[in-house]
Amino acid sequence: MKAIVIEEFGGPDKLHEQSVPEPKIDANQILIKLYATSVNPVDTKIREGAMGAAAGEFPLILGGDVAGIVKEVGDNVSRFKLRDPVFARPRVFGTYAQYVAVDADVVVKKPDNLSYEEAAAIPLAGLTAWQALVDHGKVKAGDKVLIHAGAGGVGTMAIQIAKHLGATVASTASAENEELLKSLGVDHFINYKQEDFSEVLSDYDMVLDTMGGDIQHKSFKVLKPGGHLVSILEKPDESLAKDFGIHTAHFMMEPKGEQLEKLADLIKKGELKPIIDSTYWLNEQGVRDAHAKSESHHAKGKIVIREK
């Protein structure tokens, strides 16, 4: 089968198209014929070598989202049948390929009101946002939530999930993204180039930090005592957390089928929709261009790669 792989760490030019063996599934897996995948910031970090040996062995296939149809079903799997439309965040990276073996418990049937390209934009970013807000941020109705970089893949998901939970949402972005963020439900838009969020916001219950560094440090100031600072980038300063009386968390998303099912339900109800910036083909140049676009940090929402 065709796959896009790296055989050494480096820039987008290290991505190469290669013929590799089709995956073999075990009794608890399904084989998905991929129609679409997406680019996440972690893909470029792995490609650059930031994850080191933990990334796996070369040749390495990147990619953490898959949408497609079921081609083969493991002996212990009864929830799916051949040709079912599905999507997932596999436990193991490797979705820049025509076929992907996935543990059946993290796979969910694709909602009818979602294209395969849209479905591929959901799992990693959507689960990251859900776990940040629900599992770690403990967001509930009436809470005030600040989401940094609201126009990004995780940000666009988090805004919609926070509104579903009944929160008032503030978000930072550039002026060109104001209309988009307000259409997703943002109550207080902050143009980070003109306003310092830490000077205009206060008494917030939760901050979702996607930036780290000075942005993270300033975020402590806007939280009320007992509030939650949740980072997907770097561990918050423990001494600052103690000084401000803030709960902190730094986490890596875990694939969970039951949570992806909840996101699928929100999609069916029209409460959650993916924002797609651009779409590329699953070939060497297409994936290289998709990575370059991701590293420009100018994408609105998700960058999708399609096969069909």
N, C-alpha and C positions, 0 to 999 in steps of 0.2 A: 504494500500500500504506500501511497504518498504521505510523507510527513515533512515538516519543516524542523530542522534540528540545528543544534550547535555542537561543534566538536572541540571548541575552546571558548573561554570567556572573552568578551570584548564588546564592540559596538554592533549596530544592526547589520553590518556587513558580514558578521560571523554566522548569520542565519542562512542555512542552505537547504534546498529541497533535496530529499533523499528517498530512496525506496527502502522500506524497512518491513520486517515481518508483521503480519496482522496479529493483534493481541489474541491470546488464548484466555478464555474466561474460566473461572472456577464455579463451583455449584451455587455460590451466593451472589454471582455477578450477572450483569447483562452486557452484551456488546452493542454499542450504539454506532450506527452509521451517521457520521457527523454532517450536519447541514450548515452549522454556524458555531463559531467560538468568539472570544473577545480578548482584548488586551487589557491587562491590569498592571498597575505600577510594579507589582511584585515580579512580573515577567521580565521587565527590563532590569530589575535588580539581580535576578538570577542570571540573566544573560551577561551582565557585567562582572559577575563573580562575587557579588556582595554576600551571597548566602554560603559561599565556600563549598566544602565537601558535602554539606547537607543537601545541596541541590540534586545530587545523584551522580551517576556515572555517564561519561560520554559514550556514544552520541546521545545528547539530551534533548528530549522533546518538551517544549514549554507549553503553557496554556492551562488555565484553571476553570474554564466554563465550557459546557457542551450542550448543544441542542440538536436533536435529530430524531431518527426513528430506530426502534429496536430491531436489530438484525439477528440476534441469538440470545437465548434465555438459559440461564443456569438451571441445573436439576432441582435446586431447592427454592427456586423463585416462582411464585404463583401470581404475583400482582401485575405482571406485565406479559403481553403476548407480542408476537412478531408484528412489526410495522406500527406499534403504538408510538405516537409522537411524545417525546419526553425531553426533559432538561435536567441538568444537575451540576453540582460542584463536586467533582471527584475528589477522593481523599489523596490521590496521587496526581501530580501535574503530568500533562502529556496530551493536551487536546488539540495541538496544531497538527492534526492527523486525520485521515479519512475514517478511521475506526478507533473507538475508545472503549476499553473495558472499565466498567464502573460497578462498584458495590451497589447492589439493588436497593439497599436501605436508604441511600442518599439521593435516589432518583425519584422524580415526580412527573406525572403526566402534564404535558404542556396545555395550558388553557387555550380554548378555541379562539379567543379574541386576541391572541398573541402570535405574531409571526415567528419563524425560527430565529431570525436575526434579533428580534426583540427578546426572545426567550434566552438567547445566549448572553444578553447584556445584564441579566438579572442575578444569577446565583452568587458569585463571589462578592460583588458589591452589595447586593441586597442582604445577604446573610451577615456581612460585616456590619452594616447599618443596624440590622435587627438586634444582633448580639450586643452592640455598643449601647443602644438605647434601652432595650428591654432587660437583658441579662446583667449588664454592668451599670447602666445609668439609672435603672429602676424608674423610668419615666412613667408618669401617670397623668390622668386628666387634670388640667389646671396648672401643670408645671410650666416653667419657662426654660426653653432649651436654646442654646447657641450652637450652631453648626458652622464650623469653619470651612471655607472653600466649597460653598454650597453648589457650585456649578459642576463639580467633579462627579465621577461615577458613584462614589459612596455618598457624597453630599446630596445629589439629586434623589437618591433612594431614601436617605435619612430624613430629609425634609418631609417627604410624603408619609413616611412611617410615623414620624413625630406628630404630624397633624392627625393621623388616624388614631393615635393614642390620646388625643385631646389636648396636646400641648400648644402653647404659644411659642412661635419659632422666630428666632433672629438668625440671620446668616450673613457671612462676609463673602464678597466677590467683587469683581470689577464692574464698572458702570454698564458695560455692554451686556451683562448677564442679569440686570435688574428685572427686566420684563419676564424672563424665563423663571427666575426664582419666585417672583410674586405669583406667577401662574401655577406654581407647584404648592403655594400656600404660605409662603414666607410673610410674616406679619411685620417684621422690622428688618429692612434691607440696609446693609452697611457697605458703602463703597470704601473698601479698605485703602484706596489710594488717597481719599479725602478725609476719612474719619478714623479715629482711633477707637476701636470697639470698647476698649477698657475704660474709656472716658465717658462713653454714652450709655453703657449697659451696667446694670447692677441687680443684685438680689435674684440671680438665676439659680435654677435647681440643677442644671446639668450643662456641661460643655462637651461637645464632640470635637476632639483635637485631631486634625489631619495634617498639621503643619509642623509641630514640634518647635524647639528653640524658643526665641523670644515670644512668639505667639502663644505658646503653651504657658510660659511664665506669666504673661499678662492675663491669661485666662483665669488664674486664681482670683484676681481682683473682682471679677464680675459675679462670682459665685457666693451664695449665702452660706453661712456655717452649716455643715452637714450636707452640702451639695456634692455633686459627683463630677469629677474631671476624668474623662475616658479618652485615652489616646490609642490610636492604631499605629503610631509611628515610633514613639520613644517613651520610656518609663518616666512618669512625672516625678518631680523633685519631692522627696519624702519630707524634708525639713520644711519646705513651703506648705505642703499639705498639712503638716502638724500645726504650723503657725496660723493658718487660715481655718483650720478645723474642717478640712475637705477630704472626702473619700476619693481615692484615685484608683485607676485601673489601666493597665497596658496589656493588650491581648492580641493574639493571632486568631483569626476566624477559624472555627471548626465546622466542617461540613455536617449538616444535620437535616435529614430528610423531613422531619416533622415541622421544622421551622420554614423550610422552603415551601412546604405545603401551605403554611399560613400565608406566605407571600403570594402563592398562586391564588388563594382565595381572595386576597385583596385585589389582585389583578382582575379576576372574574367580576368583582363588584365595581370595577372602575375606580378604585381608590389608590391604585398604584400603577404607574406606567414607566417604562424605561425611556430615558432620553438618549438617543443615538446621535453622536457627532458625525461619524463618517463610517463607511464600509469599504473593506478591501477584500481581494480574493485570496484564497488559501494557496498561494504560490510564493516562491522565493522573494520576488520583488514586492508583492503585496504585503507580506508580513514585515519585511524590512521597512516599507513605507509606514505601516501601522505603528511600528515601534518608534520610528522617528517622530510621528505625530504625537504619540503619547509623551515622549520626552520633551516636546515643545511646551508642555503644560498649558496649552491653549485649547484643549478639547473640552467641549460642553457635553457632559454625560459620558457615554461609553463609546469606544472604538471597537467595531465589530469586524470579524473576518468570516467570510462565507465560502462554502465549498460548492453548494449545488447551483 
